[in-house]
Amino acid sequence: MVKRISQRIYIALIIIFLYAPILVLIVLSFNKSKSRSKWGGFTFDWYKRLFQNENILNALYTTLLIALLSALFATILGTTLAIALNHMRRLPKAVLSSIANIPMLNAEIVTGISMMLLFIAIDFKLGFSSVLIAHITFNIPYVLLSVAPKLRQTNHSTYEAALDLGAKPLYAFFKVIFPDIFPGILSGFLMAFTMSLDDFVISHFTRGAEVQTLSTKIYTETRKGIKPEMYALSTLMFVSVLILLILINHRSAHAEKEKTIK
């Protein structure tokens, strides 16, 4: 009994430490006063001003576009890499897997500075393209990490049976292998999207002067003081991600239930 109560208290404390700052942020987004220590009344003014602030909206658009494109390209490249590694022998597979995971294990500041130096060395203009390439580079290992375990769980004999029955390799892949590894691909895409959306260090070193993402904009505003519109934007992003996770989990649970019934 005591052990069960202590476990619940421990879990409750973890949840409080994780979500108390987010709860404070949400409350501040409805605070009429700009002061973080004084409640000035309930208001939606900061949400209205958010959609009237072109600088924040442009930064949000750039951030979402980079995150979406980098996650999409990283998912394609990472899935292709995972399939290639799955068909290699043990030694070269282990070596290449270790090399592919370096961007994930390496410190972001090292990756950001090295990418910046590379772009400068090849005379590549720092801007939207450089940020996109840098994000794709450090997102690929996360996709590889999600897809590779699913590939190891697939039954390769089914794929070979499809080939023996006359199916072309590409058709057999999308009909036999792809449905089995799709949850891993989706997880990799969402992880890559989240990592790109949240990134600051790599974006800071590779963006140049023309591109402004949300993270870099918030960093520049810390010197003057963060505007309450940022609280409203952060709240909307948190609620959107929460709804997305609920829908994905509900879909996964429904799919597992249908498999059990069949």
Buried (B, 14 or more C-beta within 10 A) or exposed (E): EEEEEEEEEEEEEEEEEEEEEEEEBBBBBBBBEEEEEEEEEEBEEBBEBBEEBEEBBEBBEBBBEBBBBBBBBBBBBBBBBBBEBBEEEEEEBEEBBEEBBEBBEEEBEEBBBBBBEBBEEEEBEBBBBBBBBBBBBBBBBBBBBBBBEBBEEBEEEEBEEBBEEEBEEEEBBEEBBEEBBEBBBBBBBBBBBBBBBEBBBBBBBBBBEEBBBBBBBBBEBEEEEBBBBBBBBBBBBBEEBEEEEEEBEEEEEEEEEEEEEE
